[in-house]
Amino acid sequence: MQNRSVQPLGVAISCLLANRKNRVTLFFMLTDEIEKLALSLPGTEENAHFGTRDFRVGKRIFMSLPEAGRAVFKFTPDQQRMLLEMEPGVCAAVPGGWGDKGWTSLYFVEADEDLIRQSMETAWRNVAPKSLVKKNGRH
């Protein structure tokens, strides 16, 4: 596998400014909120995989932030199908084999906070040790 590097922040900002000047603040505000929410889940650590920021419980990834405005969550295929039916304009299966395994893109600029929170907590529960899930029943 080829190691892909992260797009420099300046390039991402320039692209956003050129395409959607009014959404720049929203992208960064939501990204910051998503990071804080992910790190508030028990046992979560931030890391990187092939140049993309990710969030893990132990060594298992439950969410990544591959680009501005998009998060990728680890769902079961059944959870993914249900979400794609309920939120077709906001969510999409990741192309290829990863998508077949349940990995799902969520375009969070178009999503409400409850959908983001529920998606993140579901993905966290999918990879967290059962003892940690049970101990933190609210998640």
C-alpha positions as CSV (number, residue, x, y, z in Angstrom):
1,M,0.0,0.0,0.0
2,Q,1.2,3.5,-0.8
3,N,1.5,5.9,2.0
4,R,-0.6,9.0,1.2
5,S,0.4,12.3,2.8
6,V,-2.1,14.7,4.3
7,Q,-2.9,17.7,2.3
8,P,-1.3,20.8,3.7
9,L,-3.7,22.9,5.8
10,G,-3.0,26.0,3.6
11,V,-4.0,24.2,0.4
12,A,-7.2,22.9,2.1
13,I,-8.0,26.4,3.3
14,S,-7.4,27.9,-0.2
15,C,-9.7,25.3,-1.8
16,L,-12.4,26.0,0.7
17,L,-12.1,29.7,0.2
18,A,-12.2,29.4,-3.5
19,N,-15.3,27.1,-3.5
20,R,-17.3,28.0,-0.4
21,K,-16.1,31.0,1.4
22,N,-19.1,31.0,3.8
23,R,-18.4,27.5,4.9
24,V,-14.8,27.8,6.0
25,T,-15.6,28.7,9.6
26,L,-18.2,26.0,9.7
27,F,-15.7,23.3,8.6
28,F,-13.3,24.2,11.3
29,M,-15.9,24.7,14.0
30,L,-17.4,21.3,13.3
31,T,-14.0,19.5,13.0
32,D,-13.0,20.9,16.3
33,E,-16.3,19.8,17.9
34,I,-16.0,16.4,16.4
35,E,-12.4,16.0,17.7
36,K,-13.5,17.0,21.2
37,L,-16.5,14.7,21.1
38,A,-14.3,11.7,20.0
39,L,-11.7,12.4,22.6
40,S,-14.4,12.5,25.3
41,L,-15.3,8.9,24.7
42,P,-13.6,6.5,27.2
43,G,-10.3,5.1,26.1
44,T,-10.1,7.2,22.9
45,E,-6.8,8.3,21.5
46,E,-5.9,10.3,18.4
47,N,-3.5,8.8,16.0
48,A,-2.8,8.6,12.2
49,H,-3.1,5.9,9.6
50,F,-1.6,6.5,6.1
51,G,-1.4,10.2,6.7
52,T,-5.0,10.5,7.9
53,R,-6.0,11.4,11.4
54,D,-7.9,8.7,13.2
55,F,-9.5,8.0,16.6
56,R,-9.1,4.7,18.3
57,V,-10.0,2.6,21.3
58,G,-6.9,0.5,22.0
59,K,-5.5,-0.3,18.5
60,R,-8.9,-0.3,16.8
61,I,-10.0,2.7,14.7
62,F,-13.6,3.8,15.0
63,M,-13.4,7.1,13.1
64,S,-11.1,9.0,10.8
65,L,-11.0,12.6,9.4
66,P,-9.7,12.2,5.9
67,E,-10.6,15.6,4.6
68,A,-12.4,18.8,5.6
69,G,-16.1,18.2,6.1
70,R,-16.0,14.4,6.1
71,A,-15.7,11.8,8.8
72,V,-15.5,8.1,8.2
73,F,-17.0,5.7,10.8
74,K,-16.7,2.0,11.4
75,F,-20.2,0.5,11.3
76,T,-21.4,-3.0,10.7
77,P,-22.8,-3.6,7.2
78,D,-26.3,-3.7,8.7
79,Q,-25.8,-0.4,10.5
80,Q,-24.4,1.1,7.3
81,R,-27.4,0.0,5.2
82,M,-29.9,1.5,7.8
83,L,-28.0,4.8,7.9
84,L,-27.7,5.0,4.1
85,E,-31.5,4.6,3.8
86,M,-32.2,7.2,6.5
87,E,-29.6,9.8,5.5
88,P,-28.8,9.3,1.7
89,G,-27.6,12.8,1.1
90,V,-25.4,12.9,4.2
91,C,-23.8,9.5,4.2
92,A,-22.2,7.2,1.6
93,A,-20.4,3.9,1.8
94,V,-16.6,4.2,1.4
95,P,-15.8,2.9,-2.1
96,G,-14.4,-0.7,-2.5
97,G,-13.8,-3.4,0.1
98,W,-13.7,-1.0,3.1
99,G,-17.3,0.1,2.3
100,D,-18.4,-3.5,2.0
101,K,-17.1,-4.0,5.6
102,G,-19.3,-1.1,6.9
103,W,-16.9,1.9,6.7
104,T,-19.1,4.9,6.0
105,S,-18.5,8.5,5.1
106,L,-20.5,11.1,6.9
107,Y,-20.4,14.6,5.4
108,F,-20.8,16.5,8.6
109,V,-21.4,20.0,7.3
110,E,-24.8,18.7,6.1
111,A,-25.5,16.6,9.2
112,D,-27.1,17.6,12.5
113,E,-25.3,17.2,15.8
114,D,-27.5,14.3,17.0
115,L,-26.6,12.3,13.9
116,I,-22.9,13.0,14.3
117,R,-23.0,12.1,18.0
118,Q,-25.0,8.9,17.5
119,S,-22.8,7.8,14.6
120,M,-19.7,8.4,16.6
121,E,-20.9,6.6,19.7
122,T,-22.1,3.6,17.6
123,A,-18.8,3.3,15.8
124,W,-17.0,3.6,19.2
125,R,-19.2,0.8,20.7
126,N,-18.4,-1.3,17.6
127,V,-14.7,-1.4,18.4
128,A,-14.4,-0.7,22.1
129,P,-13.8,-3.7,24.5
130,K,-17.1,-5.0,25.9
131,S,-15.9,-4.3,29.4
132,L,-15.4,-0.6,28.6
133,V,-18.8,-0.3,26.9
134,K,-20.5,-2.0,29.8
135,K,-18.6,0.2,32.4
136,N,-19.7,3.4,30.5
137,G,-23.3,2.4,29.8
138,R,-24.3,5.9,28.5
139,H,-22.2,5.2,25.4
